[in-house]
Amino acid sequence: MLLNDILKNIEISGAIPVGIEIANIENDSRKVDPGTLFIAASGYVDDAHVFIPDAYLRGCRYFLIDAARYDEFGVSYPEGVFLPARDIRHALAFAAKNFFGDPTSKMKLVGITGTNGKTTTAFTVYSSLMKLGHQTGLVGTIEYRIGGSVVPATNTTPDILALNRLFAVMAAAGVEYTVMEVSSHSLALGRVLGLEFDIMAFTNLTQDHLDFHGSMDAYLDAKLKIFDMLEISAKTGKAAIINRDMPVFDKIQSYAGTRKGFIFKTLSLHDSSADYHSEVKELTPRFTRYLMNGDPFEIGMIGDPNVYNFTLASAILIELGFAPVVFKPLLKDIHTRGRMERVHTSGDFDVFIDYAHSPDGLINLLQTMRKVVPSGGRVITLFGAGGDRDRTKRPLMGKAASEYSDIVIVTSDNPRTEDPDMIIRDILPGVEGRAKEYTVEPDRLTAIRKAIDLARPKDVIVVAGKGHEDYQIVGKIKHHFSDREEVETYLKDKGLS
């Protein structure tokens, strides 16, 4: 592809060499060759310019760089062609969009953001569209999918270059719809710039990721960028669908009102004036029944959080043009791995695996479990907190677990480079004086077995924090560890599988 075409809609200082053919674009210096345009931005590291020397040594001679850094490279690398961009993140996004042929313009693109519920909502929309016979893509926390093919996920929202490469493969495979989770990190770091969205949905906003954003206001500001992305999308018939039960809804609505080019729809479990209003009618450990705009629905997942998720998924499908009568029968067979996932047991108690790793996530999860636990049964909650992440939420998670559980087991959860015992010490102020009964067991495998050993008839065990993850990060190394596998193995050892 000609260099001029790759740089279309990118503000470059100075002349662009004409007639230059570029075979590939990269922001990973290890993957370059003489036919590559290296772009010194990634969305992951603060400064990708440090990799220019490595790219140059590997034969690369064309570089798209930040205009403010131009003087650093021209003299040192006289054979290099350095193209200074006014906004390097914007340049990365649009170079990727141009090089890969603007792939998201060739499909319907749905973005879903929010603290909790993104994965279940996205998977529900994806699964419904696939069951309806539409080739569909999925970009999520658990995995990426192209039709029925699964690609392991590396980040909730990948780098914008990797995203465009993935979307190009989807477009070539005939994908009609793609549903993607859009993280606050990706919005703050420009990882979704230039994507042509049709629908943006906002599940909720509660405390999380403050280690990155610094404050709840900054966290919300990052999420609000979804409306900027939707406004600049060249698509027609665009829609934003927002949970109006959020405490910050007025701020969200006010900001969205300053943006143009899309309709604004709401959902609620409490306000009947919402465009999509759902009301729970029956809740059991196996299924949930509810009304949405007076229409009866049944889903195979439990609790108010999942009614929100499935209501939002239904709203997305309706805004895409599908009638409820078409997709409603499909919903009861959709289950999301690691999200209120019930593990089969022949025992007279239930075990659920869930990804809840924030105070609000635990509250929503455990409020649901309190509603479904049979009379005389107890809620036994096992959880921890991730290392190298927001420390302020740790005692709040301890408080949430203690207030809604009969027995709390505090354990380790991806300690990373922190001491697991220190993480647990941060949690305990929220537990002590509140928990009816609690124990500390830093070894997660031992803690899981202890929870199962404690179970009596009618009890509900909740193993929270890791959900779908099949690893435990200790230091900087990932070790294989799956809550579900360990639960299933121990139940089998006890003759309860």
Secondary structure, DSSP 8 states (H G I E B T S, - for coil): -BHHHHTTT--BSS---SS-B--EEES-GGG--TTEEEES--SSSS-GGGGHHHHHHTT--EEEEEGGGGGGTTTT-TT-EEEEESSHHHHHHHHHHHHTT-GGGGSEEEEEESSSSHHHHHHHHHHHHHHTT--EEEE-SSEEEETTEEEE-SSSS--HHHHHHHHHHHHHTT--EEEEE--HHHHHTTTTTT---SEEEE----S--HHHHSSHHHHHHHHHHHHHHHHH---SSEEEEEETTSTTHHHHHHHHTT--SEEEEEEESS-TTSSEEEEEEEE-SS-EEEEETTEEEEESS-SHHHHHHHHHHHHHHHHTT--HHHHGGGGGG---TTSSEEE--SSSSEEEEE---SHHHHHHHHHHHHHHS-TT--EEEEE---TTS-TTHHHHHHHHHHHH-SEEEE--S--BTS-HHHHHHHHGGGTTTT-SSEEE-SSHHHHHHHHHHH--TT-EEEEES-TT--EEEETTEEEE--HHHHHHHHHHHTT--
